[in-house]
Amino acid sequence: MAIPPVLFLALAGMFWAGMQRENAGQLPSVFVGKVAPPLGAETLPGLPGVTNADLTQGKLTVVNFWASWCPPCRAEHPTLIALRDEGVRVVGVNMLDRADDALGFLNEHGNPFAAVVFDPRGKTRLDWGVTAPPETFILRPDGTVAYRFIGPMVGDDYQQRFRPELEKARAAN
């Protein structure tokens, strides 16, 4: 008879403790502060790829996981183009997609990426801990992960969460 109230109190305590942590709505990444996992070698036809060495050669990089079938990816696409236009190196990882669909999307909406990794089976996304697109990582010039942003980079969320982290990573250069 005492078991249900005890279980309820234990569960309620865990929920309360979870809500008390800083940035309660944000999922941490085990890679923050560590060297980024490898990116796949496969690329979309006709587009440049990127090697792991490219990510450690002294330039801040934003790595964006996206797909042509993803509505939030479409919403954040203008933000990626704006980042490219302000000189940020943006690398795309097209995940769980068909090459023709991905290329059609980039041809129609513009290509913000300096390089594109093609991940049709989702292996690279699993290696990076990505659950669903879009997810974006800021890599320091030495290839370590500075920040992980889950969801579309749009509106106040982009301005209040992603942009300050990007500026902090830029200032550290």
Beta strands, then each sheet from edge to edge (+ up, - down):
strand 1: 61-66
strand 2: 89-95
strand 3: 115-119
strand 4: 135-139
strand 5: 145-150
sheet 1: 3+ 2+ 1+ 4- 5+
end
